[in-house]
Amino acid sequence: MKMPLVSIILPAYNGAQWITKAIESVLAQSFSDFELIIINDGSTDDTEAITLRFAGQDSRIRYIRNERNLGIQRTRNISLEQARCDYMAEIDQDDEWVDKDKVKKQFAFLKAHPDHVLIGTGAIMVDSRGKEIARYLMPKTDQEIRRKLLRKNCFIHSSVMYRKHPVKEIGGYAIDRMSEDHDLWLRLGRIGKFGNLQDYAVKYYLNSKGYNSQDKFLRLKQNLLFAKEHKDFYPNYIFAVIFGWAKIFFTPIFYLMSTKLKGILLGFYKRI
């Protein structure tokens, strides 16, 4: 069997209401030389039936089931072990890829920039009805990203493509971290460069209550810990602490706002 060039990872837990669109958006990519690994983390809904239907129609799909729910961090690490390719892309069950050339562009970027370990994109945010409420691009260059990474996550998780071996070298996703992706990027940036394509390649739902919709307040507090741990490797630590406490203070107010206003504020926050 010919080895594919890219492993695409889709972890799922009770995601039957969303996962069809996520899978279809992967299969619609212009870059076709991939494997799609769907890991069902002990779902009790129709996630398995939906996934097996797609797997029966497309041999590029590999289905793995955790016999019990292990959590998002352990499930992501299983994907690192199962992936056959050194180039890996991520998509969450409640997100969609809306740029059909996303994987093609990111693969070409990493091939052309061997010093880069991670490349993301911009995103479109929608409400529960699928109506767009904001879109934004993430900081483009390694220098721009490093200036901001202590105070906020500069990557949409469903947008990223990364090199597997550096991620495994630093131990993969930490199982005791709620913001497991932000923590991983901070560690990964010690051994390679970052980038973000200036494309709106991903669509995600605000307040979808998906697999990884953990307590946002606790996640913010943990981000302060990340800033302290990595302050010797990234600039603007004091600003990150001030900004972090401001977000914690503002969070209760934010959740009282309308969806439209939340989208506007989140779009502004992602750009600053």
Backbone bond lengths (Angstrom), bond angles and torsions (degrees), N, CA, C in turn:
res aa  C-N    CA-C-N  psi(-1)  N-CA   C-N-CA  omega(-1)  CA-C   N-CA-C  phi
1 M - - - 1.467 - - 1.531 109.87 -
2 K 1.314 115.90 131.22 1.459 121.01 179.91 1.531 110.41 -67.21
3 M 1.331 115.23 133.82 1.458 120.18 179.43 1.524 110.04 -74.35
4 P 1.339 118.82 127.93 1.471 120.13 176.53 1.523 110.57 -69.92
5 L 1.317 116.31 170.46 1.459 121.37 -178.55 1.525 113.18 -95.06
6 V 1.319 117.26 -27.83 1.467 121.78 -175.83 1.524 109.86 -133.25
7 S 1.330 116.10 135.93 1.465 121.98 171.06 1.527 108.27 -101.61
8 I 1.322 116.32 124.46 1.467 121.84 178.00 1.523 107.85 -107.37
9 I 1.331 115.94 128.73 1.459 121.60 -172.91 1.520 110.57 -110.63
10 L 1.325 115.50 130.00 1.463 121.21 178.06 1.539 108.33 -131.91
11 P 1.324 118.07 96.26 1.466 120.47 175.37 1.530 109.71 -79.50
12 A 1.326 116.65 141.13 1.468 119.47 -174.59 1.521 111.25 -137.69
13 Y 1.318 114.75 140.26 1.466 121.13 173.19 1.524 108.24 -148.51
14 N 1.320 116.63 112.18 1.463 122.66 -178.84 1.531 110.82 47.77
15 G 1.320 114.35 50.28 1.463 119.99 -175.65 1.521 114.20 -108.82
16 A 1.330 117.10 25.07 1.459 120.46 -173.83 1.529 113.03 -58.15
17 Q 1.323 117.76 -32.46 1.464 119.79 -176.47 1.526 113.23 -73.63
18 W 1.351 116.99 -15.86 1.467 119.85 -177.23 1.525 114.73 -118.21
19 I 1.326 117.15 -30.73 1.462 120.98 -160.35 1.528 114.04 -63.68
20 T 1.322 118.17 -27.00 1.463 120.20 179.14 1.529 111.06 -58.05
21 K 1.340 116.42 -46.75 1.463 119.94 -179.24 1.526 111.20 -66.08
22 A 1.329 117.08 -37.04 1.464 120.08 178.53 1.526 110.65 -62.64
23 I 1.330 116.63 -46.93 1.466 120.40 -179.51 1.522 110.83 -64.78
24 E 1.323 116.83 -45.79 1.466 120.18 -179.66 1.516 111.78 -59.98
25 S 1.332 117.16 -35.76 1.464 119.42 -179.24 1.523 111.31 -69.39
26 V 1.329 117.57 -30.04 1.463 121.06 175.37 1.527 110.14 -71.56
27 L 1.315 116.50 -47.18 1.463 120.90 -177.53 1.528 111.98 -65.57
28 A 1.339 117.94 -19.98 1.461 122.16 179.95 1.524 112.90 -84.35
29 Q 1.325 118.18 -1.59 1.455 121.19 -178.55 1.528 111.86 -64.23
30 S 1.332 115.81 142.39 1.471 120.47 177.82 1.526 111.38 -69.27
31 F 1.338 116.38 -28.27 1.464 122.34 174.90 1.524 107.03 -83.57
32 S 1.322 117.43 114.82 1.464 120.96 -171.08 1.523 114.67 -107.38
33 D 1.335 117.64 -6.13 1.460 120.78 -174.65 1.529 110.37 -87.80
34 F 1.324 116.17 69.96 1.458 121.59 -177.07 1.520 110.75 -140.70
35 E 1.329 114.29 165.51 1.453 122.10 165.13 1.526 107.25 -114.94
36 L 1.320 116.84 139.15 1.466 121.80 176.89 1.520 107.22 -109.05
37 I 1.323 115.63 111.24 1.464 121.24 179.86 1.526 108.28 -98.98
38 I 1.318 115.60 114.38 1.468 121.51 177.66 1.519 107.80 -105.78
39 I 1.328 116.17 118.84 1.461 120.97 -178.93 1.526 108.52 -109.79
40 N 1.316 115.42 113.59 1.460 122.65 179.80 1.525 108.49 -88.93
41 D 1.319 116.13 112.11 1.466 121.30 -174.31 1.532 111.07 -89.28
42 G 1.337 115.87 60.32 1.460 120.73 175.01 1.516 114.34 71.50
43 S 1.324 117.73 37.01 1.468 121.30 -178.67 1.531 110.77 -64.13
44 T 1.335 115.41 151.17 1.466 121.44 177.39 1.525 111.64 -114.90
45 D 1.329 117.79 4.71 1.461 121.13 178.28 1.534 109.09 -104.54
46 D 1.319 118.86 -152.09 1.466 122.17 -176.36 1.522 113.96 -90.42
47 T 1.320 117.52 16.14 1.463 120.44 -179.86 1.527 111.69 -54.74
48 E 1.313 117.62 -45.27 1.465 120.82 -178.14 1.529 111.73 -63.56
49 A 1.308 117.53 -46.51 1.463 121.08 -178.40 1.525 111.24 -60.82
50 I 1.324 116.52 -42.31 1.465 120.86 179.78 1.527 110.04 -64.36
51 T 1.316 115.62 -45.86 1.464 120.19 -178.03 1.523 111.68 -64.79
52 L 1.323 117.58 -43.38 1.464 120.88 -179.60 1.527 111.44 -65.04
53 R 1.317 116.93 -31.80 1.462 119.62 176.44 1.527 110.53 -63.54
54 F 1.330 116.33 -44.86 1.465 119.46 177.44 1.528 110.87 -66.10
55 A 1.335 117.16 -41.16 1.464 120.63 -178.57 1.524 111.76 -62.73
56 G 1.328 116.22 -32.20 1.456 120.21 177.77 1.517 113.29 -70.73
57 Q 1.335 116.27 -17.72 1.457 121.27 -177.98 1.520 113.40 -101.69
58 D 1.346 117.83 -16.89 1.463 121.34 -175.20 1.525 109.01 -141.44
59 S 1.317 116.52 115.36 1.464 121.61 -175.28 1.529 113.06 -70.32
60 R 1.318 118.10 -10.51 1.462 120.63 178.51 1.517 112.10 -75.82
61 I 1.322 117.68 -13.49 1.462 121.95 -177.34 1.525 110.28 -88.97
62 R 1.325 115.43 126.63 1.465 121.74 174.40 1.522 108.00 -112.09
63 Y 1.312 115.78 128.10 1.467 121.14 -177.44 1.521 109.91 -108.40
64 I 1.326 115.32 129.17 1.465 122.21 177.97 1.536 107.59 -128.77
65 R 1.320 116.34 138.21 1.461 119.58 179.25 1.523 110.19 -123.54
66 N 1.335 116.24 126.73 1.457 121.06 169.24 1.527 107.83 -78.26
67 E 1.302 117.13 129.23 1.465 119.67 -177.25 1.523 112.34 -65.78
68 R 1.323 116.19 -24.60 1.461 120.69 173.82 1.519 108.11 -137.41
69 N 1.301 115.85 162.59 1.457 121.10 -179.13 1.530 110.24 -70.81
70 L 1.333 115.79 117.24 1.459 121.61 -177.79 1.519 112.81 -101.38
71 G 1.326 117.45 -14.07 1.455 120.59 -177.18 1.512 111.85 96.13
72 I 1.322 115.70 159.05 1.451 121.49 -172.85 1.526 112.78 -64.94
73 Q 1.337 118.16 -37.99 1.459 119.76 -176.24 1.527 111.52 -66.85
74 R 1.337 117.03 -48.63 1.462 120.06 179.27 1.530 110.89 -64.73
75 T 1.322 116.32 -36.81 1.458 119.59 -179.88 1.526 111.00 -65.86
76 R 1.319 117.30 -40.17 1.469 119.67 176.42 1.534 110.67 -63.21
77 N 1.320 117.72 -37.61 1.461 119.74 179.51 1.528 111.67 -69.47
78 I 1.322 117.46 -32.76 1.467 120.20 174.02 1.528 109.28 -61.44
79 S 1.331 115.83 -39.03 1.468 119.21 179.86 1.521 111.05 -63.23
80 L 1.334 117.85 -35.53 1.463 121.01 177.77 1.527 111.02 -62.76
81 E 1.323 116.15 -36.41 1.459 119.98 179.73 1.528 111.03 -75.64
82 Q 1.314 116.81 -33.76 1.457 120.89 -175.43 1.535 112.99 -82.37
83 A 1.314 117.59 -26.22 1.463 121.03 -176.01 1.521 111.18 -64.07
84 R 1.323 116.54 135.58 1.466 121.58 -179.07 1.526 112.40 -93.07
85 C 1.323 117.21 -10.34 1.472 120.51 -172.69 1.519 110.86 -112.10
86 D 1.327 115.45 155.58 1.461 119.54 177.51 1.525 111.96 -83.91
87 Y 1.320 116.37 -17.50 1.462 120.08 175.30 1.518 108.08 -100.14
88 M 1.352 115.96 123.02 1.458 120.63 -175.08 1.522 110.35 -127.32
89 A 1.316 116.02 135.82 1.465 122.51 175.66 1.521 108.56 -118.81
90 E 1.326 116.10 150.81 1.460 121.79 -177.52 1.529 110.38 -118.92
91 I 1.334 115.07 142.66 1.456 120.22 168.62 1.518 108.09 -144.09
92 D 1.317 117.11 134.37 1.454 121.84 177.48 1.521 110.03 -86.34
93 Q 1.321 116.21 157.45 1.462 121.63 -172.54 1.524 113.88 -64.20
94 D 1.316 118.12 -23.78 1.462 121.38 -177.17 1.523 112.79 -106.42
95 D 1.346 116.32 18.86 1.462 121.62 177.81 1.527 110.24 -118.94
96 E 1.336 115.66 169.14 1.461 121.46 177.77 1.525 109.71 -139.09
97 W 1.318 116.06 148.04 1.457 121.27 170.03 1.523 107.97 -92.15
98 V 1.317 116.98 123.57 1.464 120.93 -175.59 1.527 112.92 -108.90
99 D 1.307 117.35 -3.47 1.462 122.28 173.04 1.530 106.96 -107.00
100 K 1.322 117.58 113.01 1.464 121.15 -176.26 1.522 113.04 -67.55
101 D 1.321 117.06 -14.77 1.471 120.76 178.77 1.529 112.42 -101.72
102 K 1.321 117.55 10.85 1.465 121.11 -175.50 1.530 111.88 -53.79
103 V 1.314 117.69 -56.95 1.461 121.22 -176.42 1.523 110.65 -63.84
104 K 1.315 117.48 -40.34 1.462 122.12 178.47 1.523 111.01 -58.13
105 K 1.326 117.28 -46.66 1.465 121.53 -178.65 1.533 111.11 -66.65
106 Q 1.321 117.10 -43.45 1.459 119.70 -176.69 1.521 111.87 -69.81
107 F 1.322 116.47 -39.70 1.468 119.97 177.27 1.530 110.00 -61.30
108 A 1.328 116.30 -44.76 1.462 120.62 178.96 1.530 110.69 -62.60
109 F 1.319 117.58 -39.36 1.462 121.21 -179.87 1.526 110.56 -62.88
110 L 1.323 117.66 -49.25 1.464 120.44 -177.61 1.527 111.47 -66.72
111 K 1.320 117.28 -34.66 1.461 119.65 176.62 1.533 110.77 -64.77
112 A 1.335 115.76 -36.80 1.463 120.47 -177.52 1.524 112.68 -83.07
113 H 1.340 117.70 -15.35 1.467 121.58 -177.41 1.533 109.37 -128.58
114 P 1.328 117.79 79.40 1.468 120.91 -175.97 1.521 114.37 -65.11
115 D 1.331 117.77 -14.87 1.464 120.30 178.26 1.530 112.16 -84.75
116 H 1.336 117.62 -7.20 1.460 121.85 178.59 1.530 110.64 -94.55
117 V 1.325 115.78 138.31 1.470 120.52 -179.11 1.521 112.66 -109.31
118 L 1.337 116.88 -12.04 1.465 120.19 -173.74 1.523 109.91 -152.08
119 I 1.336 115.62 134.35 1.467 120.59 176.31 1.522 108.78 -136.91
120 G 1.348 115.98 129.06 1.458 121.17 179.31 1.520 111.16 -116.20
121 T 1.342 115.75 -164.86 1.465 121.79 178.56 1.526 108.83 -146.19
122 G 1.332 114.93 179.87 1.451 121.05 170.64 1.519 111.12 -82.17
123 A 1.348 116.34 -178.35 1.462 119.76 -174.08 1.521 111.67 -148.63
124 I 1.336 113.91 160.25 1.460 123.27 172.97 1.523 107.44 -117.03
125 M 1.327 116.50 127.31 1.456 122.35 179.42 1.529 109.61 -101.20
126 V 1.338 117.00 132.50 1.461 120.95 -179.44 1.516 110.13 -126.15
127 D 1.342 116.17 161.46 1.459 120.11 176.13 1.527 109.94 -87.56
128 S 1.334 117.37 -174.27 1.457 121.58 -174.69 1.522 113.03 -63.98
129 R 1.338 117.48 -18.91 1.464 121.51 178.87 1.535 112.11 -93.83
130 G 1.332 115.87 -0.15 1.454 120.40 -179.77 1.514 113.81 86.93
131 K 1.329 117.69 9.98 1.458 121.89 179.51 1.518 110.42 -84.12
132 E 1.324 116.69 130.81 1.454 120.51 -178.77 1.523 111.51 -65.34
133 I 1.346 114.83 132.81 1.462 119.34 177.32 1.530 112.00 -120.53
134 A 1.326 117.32 -15.01 1.468 120.35 176.70 1.520 108.97 -169.52
135 R 1.316 115.63 154.50 1.470 121.29 169.73 1.518 107.67 -142.87
136 Y 1.305 116.05 148.77 1.455 119.08 -176.96 1.520 110.29 -156.61
137 L 1.326 114.50 152.97 1.451 122.81 173.17 1.523 108.32 -102.90
138 M 1.305 116.38 148.13 1.455 121.74 179.52 1.534 109.43 -93.70
139 P 1.337 118.67 161.66 1.466 120.56 179.29 1.523 110.91 -53.47
140 K 1.321 116.30 137.90 1.466 121.84 -166.71 1.524 114.52 -83.67
141 T 1.315 117.22 -52.09 1.460 120.50 -169.24 1.525 112.37 -96.40
142 D 1.317 114.99 164.42 1.465 120.32 177.62 1.523 110.95 -57.54
143 Q 1.313 117.20 -42.11 1.470 120.88 -179.23 1.524 111.27 -63.85
144 E 1.325 117.13 -44.89 1.468 120.61 179.00 1.520 111.26 -62.48
145 I 1.313 116.47 -43.29 1.467 121.37 -178.03 1.517 110.47 -64.24
146 R 1.314 117.44 -43.82 1.464 120.54 -177.97 1.524 111.90 -64.28
147 R 1.328 117.21 -32.00 1.463 119.71 178.95 1.531 111.67 -65.06
148 K 1.339 117.17 -25.74 1.465 121.29 -173.09 1.527 114.63 -110.51
149 L 1.334 117.74 -12.74 1.457 120.19 -166.03 1.523 114.30 -68.41
150 L 1.328 118.83 -26.26 1.462 119.32 177.13 1.522 111.64 -67.85
151 R 1.314 117.39 -34.24 1.464 119.24 -175.09 1.518 113.68 -93.16
152 K 1.340 118.12 -17.45 1.460 118.91 178.57 1.526 110.71 -159.57
153 N 1.304 114.57 157.52 1.456 121.39 175.94 1.526 108.36 -75.37
154 C 1.309 117.44 121.10 1.466 122.01 -176.23 1.522 113.00 -94.42
155 F 1.330 117.28 14.65 1.459 120.80 -178.90 1.527 111.22 -135.71
156 I 1.324 115.70 137.36 1.452 121.86 168.79 1.526 106.41 -81.96
157 H 1.314 117.63 121.51 1.463 119.55 -171.07 1.524 112.24 -57.59
158 S 1.318 117.27 -39.95 1.468 120.06 -179.25 1.526 112.99 -73.57
159 S 1.316 116.73 -1.26 1.476 119.73 179.80 1.513 112.95 -99.33
160 V 1.329 118.92 -14.16 1.459 119.65 -164.87 1.523 113.10 -83.47
161 M 1.328 114.20 148.62 1.464 123.46 162.45 1.523 106.17 -126.53
162 Y 1.329 116.97 136.57 1.455 120.50 -178.02 1.525 110.10 -141.59
163 R 1.313 114.79 168.35 1.459 121.25 176.08 1.533 108.45 -87.84
164 K 1.314 116.54 129.80 1.465 120.71 -173.84 1.527 112.56 -67.07
165 H 1.314 118.08 -44.66 1.463 119.84 -171.85 1.532 113.45 -61.89
166 P 1.338 120.05 -43.25 1.463 118.19 174.81 1.536 112.84 -61.77
167 V 1.333 117.23 -36.71 1.469 120.07 179.23 1.527 110.37 -65.80
168 K 1.325 117.17 -42.32 1.460 119.57 177.29 1.523 111.15 -67.91
169 E 1.330 116.17 -33.66 1.468 121.19 -179.92 1.524 111.45 -60.09
170 I 1.340 117.28 -35.50 1.469 120.40 -178.82 1.525 112.02 -93.85
171 G 1.326 117.58 7.82 1.463 120.30 172.82 1.510 116.03 97.96
172 G 1.333 117.39 5.53 1.460 120.10 178.20 1.521 112.98 69.14
173 Y 1.326 115.86 -155.70 1.463 121.66 -178.70 1.524 110.23 -76.49
174 A 1.330 116.31 132.44 1.469 120.76 177.64 1.528 108.99 -74.14
175 I 1.331 117.41 129.62 1.463 120.63 -174.69 1.530 112.98 -79.29
176 D 1.330 117.45 -10.24 1.463 120.54 -179.25 1.529 112.16 -105.40
177 R 1.334 117.15 16.54 1.456 121.07 -178.10 1.524 110.11 -116.74
178 M 1.333 116.75 130.48 1.459 120.42 177.82 1.521 110.45 -74.27
179 S 1.322 117.73 -45.49 1.467 121.96 176.48 1.528 107.89 -87.48
180 E 1.343 114.58 63.42 1.457 119.25 -170.12 1.518 113.32 -64.60
181 D 1.331 117.47 -28.51 1.464 118.61 179.56 1.527 111.40 -75.08
182 H 1.343 117.41 -43.91 1.467 120.77 179.00 1.534 110.26 -59.47
183 D 1.315 116.06 -43.99 1.463 120.67 177.83 1.523 111.01 -60.58
184 L 1.330 116.85 -42.50 1.464 120.60 -179.77 1.520 111.43 -64.29
185 W 1.322 117.38 -43.52 1.467 119.70 -179.03 1.533 110.60 -63.09
186 L 1.333 116.47 -40.88 1.463 119.32 179.50 1.531 110.93 -61.29
187 R 1.307 117.39 -41.24 1.464 120.26 177.81 1.526 111.36 -70.68
188 L 1.318 116.17 -38.10 1.464 120.35 -178.25 1.527 111.70 -66.68
189 G 1.334 116.10 -32.88 1.456 120.26 -178.63 1.516 114.23 -67.23
190 R 1.308 117.32 -10.10 1.463 120.24 176.82 1.524 111.39 -76.01
191 I 1.334 117.20 -18.66 1.467 119.24 -175.25 1.527 113.17 -121.53
192 G 1.324 118.14 0.93 1.458 119.29 179.29 1.516 112.07 -165.83
193 K 1.319 116.23 176.99 1.459 122.46 -175.98 1.522 112.27 -98.46
194 F 1.341 114.44 161.14 1.461 123.46 -179.32 1.526 111.10 -113.81
195 G 1.331 115.28 165.33 1.454 121.67 170.33 1.518 110.73 -164.67
196 N 1.311 116.63 160.95 1.461 123.27 173.29 1.525 108.93 -135.05
197 L 1.317 117.64 123.98 1.452 120.63 172.52 1.519 109.18 -67.40
198 Q 1.307 116.85 145.96 1.463 121.40 -177.30 1.534 109.86 -92.45
199 D 1.332 114.70 58.56 1.462 123.42 179.45 1.522 109.31 -129.66
200 Y 1.332 116.59 146.37 1.465 121.52 174.55 1.531 107.34 -89.33
201 A 1.311 116.43 84.79 1.466 120.83 -168.56 1.521 114.15 -99.92
202 V 1.332 117.82 -13.16 1.464 121.64 -173.73 1.525 109.94 -127.73
203 K 1.321 115.60 141.56 1.471 121.17 172.24 1.521 108.35 -116.86
204 Y 1.332 115.45 130.91 1.465 117.88 176.82 1.517 110.38 -136.91
205 Y 1.321 114.21 157.40 1.453 121.74 -175.66 1.525 110.69 -95.00
206 L 1.316 115.78 131.98 1.457 120.94 173.16 1.522 108.33 -75.25
207 N 1.343 116.24 128.79 1.473 121.89 178.06 1.521 112.71 60.93
208 S 1.348 116.77 45.30 1.462 119.02 -179.64 1.525 112.77 -78.67
209 K 1.351 118.63 -16.13 1.465 122.83 -175.91 1.531 110.64 60.71
210 G 1.307 115.48 41.30 1.458 120.49 -177.74 1.523 112.86 -79.84
211 Y 1.346 114.25 -166.75 1.460 122.81 -174.80 1.522 112.13 -53.15
212 N 1.306 116.25 -40.81 1.461 120.81 -171.99 1.527 112.28 -107.74
213 S 1.326 117.48 26.64 1.470 120.06 -178.86 1.531 109.79 -87.91
214 Q 1.326 115.02 69.20 1.451 120.77 -177.83 1.527 110.22 -83.93
215 D 1.304 116.18 175.95 1.454 123.03 -176.99 1.530 110.15 -57.19
216 K 1.334 116.36 109.64 1.467 121.03 -175.13 1.528 111.40 -65.24
217 F 1.327 116.62 -34.79 1.458 120.05 -178.41 1.526 110.58 -64.31
218 L 1.326 116.91 -44.38 1.459 120.12 178.85 1.526 111.44 -67.87
219 R 1.325 116.21 -33.49 1.461 119.62 177.12 1.524 110.73 -62.23
220 L 1.336 116.79 -40.81 1.457 120.71 179.41 1.526 111.13 -63.72
221 K 1.320 116.42 -40.78 1.459 119.77 178.92 1.528 110.57 -65.52
222 Q 1.323 116.28 -36.94 1.456 119.21 179.22 1.527 111.32 -68.89
223 N 1.326 116.74 -30.09 1.464 119.77 177.64 1.526 111.87 -61.71
224 L 1.329 117.23 -30.92 1.464 120.48 175.26 1.524 110.85 -64.11
225 L 1.323 115.39 -36.60 1.461 119.87 176.92 1.524 110.67 -65.71
226 F 1.330 116.59 -41.39 1.465 119.91 177.88 1.527 110.42 -58.55
227 A 1.337 115.86 -44.69 1.466 119.83 -178.42 1.529 110.97 -59.31
228 K 1.320 116.41 -42.22 1.468 120.06 179.54 1.525 110.99 -66.00
229 E 1.326 116.93 -41.46 1.464 120.69 -177.79 1.534 112.26 -64.90
230 H 1.325 116.94 -31.38 1.456 120.77 -172.18 1.531 113.28 -111.93
231 K 1.317 117.85 13.85 1.458 120.61 -173.94 1.528 113.25 -63.83
232 D 1.332 117.60 -23.09 1.464 120.23 -179.95 1.529 112.44 -83.19
233 F 1.326 117.07 -5.97 1.464 120.74 -175.88 1.528 113.29 -114.64
234 Y 1.332 116.61 -13.79 1.464 120.96 -178.27 1.528 108.85 -135.78
235 P 1.337 117.61 150.10 1.468 120.67 -177.62 1.528 112.30 -81.25
236 N 1.343 114.91 171.98 1.465 124.67 170.29 1.526 113.70 67.55
237 Y 1.328 116.27 40.61 1.472 120.10 -179.10 1.533 112.34 -63.01
238 I 1.338 117.71 -46.55 1.465 120.37 -177.25 1.529 110.33 -61.25
239 F 1.310 116.23 -42.65 1.466 120.00 178.30 1.529 110.43 -63.61
240 A 1.330 117.02 -37.32 1.466 120.55 179.28 1.522 110.87 -63.36
241 V 1.327 117.49 -39.48 1.470 121.40 178.90 1.528 110.56 -66.31
242 I 1.323 116.75 -47.02 1.472 120.64 179.29 1.528 109.93 -60.96
243 F 1.310 115.81 -46.02 1.462 121.50 -179.70 1.522 110.53 -63.58
244 G 1.338 116.55 -38.94 1.461 120.83 -179.75 1.516 112.85 -64.23
245 W 1.327 117.14 -43.84 1.465 120.22 178.04 1.528 111.43 -68.27
246 A 1.319 116.63 -34.01 1.467 119.41 176.77 1.527 110.85 -63.61
247 K 1.329 117.60 -39.27 1.464 120.70 178.07 1.525 111.00 -66.21
248 I 1.330 116.92 -40.06 1.464 120.28 178.20 1.530 110.51 -62.00
249 F 1.329 116.43 -43.47 1.463 120.58 179.70 1.530 111.43 -65.15
250 F 1.330 116.15 -37.13 1.462 120.91 -173.93 1.530 113.03 -82.56
251 T 1.332 118.21 -19.39 1.466 121.58 -174.06 1.533 113.97 -55.08
252 P 1.344 120.68 -47.78 1.464 118.97 179.91 1.533 113.05 -59.47
253 I 1.328 116.45 -34.41 1.464 120.77 177.98 1.519 110.25 -69.86
254 F 1.328 115.46 -40.99 1.462 120.97 -178.31 1.524 111.70 -58.01
255 Y 1.323 117.38 -42.30 1.461 120.27 -175.79 1.524 113.27 -74.75
256 L 1.325 117.07 -7.04 1.469 120.55 174.06 1.529 111.81 -89.48
257 M 1.320 116.25 -8.47 1.466 120.43 -175.52 1.523 111.58 -80.60
258 S 1.316 115.85 162.90 1.456 121.36 174.94 1.523 109.98 -69.64
259 T 1.332 116.80 159.24 1.462 121.29 179.63 1.526 111.28 -59.26
260 K 1.324 116.61 -40.68 1.461 120.24 -179.06 1.519 111.21 -62.57
261 L 1.333 116.77 -45.46 1.456 120.40 -179.73 1.529 110.85 -67.36
262 K 1.340 117.19 -37.98 1.461 120.30 175.50 1.527 110.31 -57.84
263 G 1.323 115.57 -45.30 1.456 119.97 -179.22 1.512 112.23 -61.60
264 I 1.327 116.61 -42.66 1.466 120.64 179.44 1.530 110.71 -62.31
265 L 1.335 116.25 -46.30 1.463 120.69 -178.87 1.529 111.69 -66.91
266 L 1.342 116.76 -40.43 1.464 119.58 179.33 1.522 110.49 -66.11
267 G 1.333 116.48 -40.38 1.458 119.68 177.48 1.516 111.79 -60.99
268 F 1.347 116.51 -41.09 1.470 121.31 177.51 1.527 110.23 -65.88
269 Y 1.338 116.54 -44.10 1.457 120.86 -178.47 1.527 111.91 -61.72
270 K 1.337 116.58 -40.29 1.455 119.50 -178.45 1.531 111.53 -66.32
271 R 1.307 117.08 -26.21 1.455 120.03 -176.69 1.518 114.17 -86.60
272 I 1.340 117.88 -22.03 1.460 119.31 -174.93 1.537 111.74 -83.62
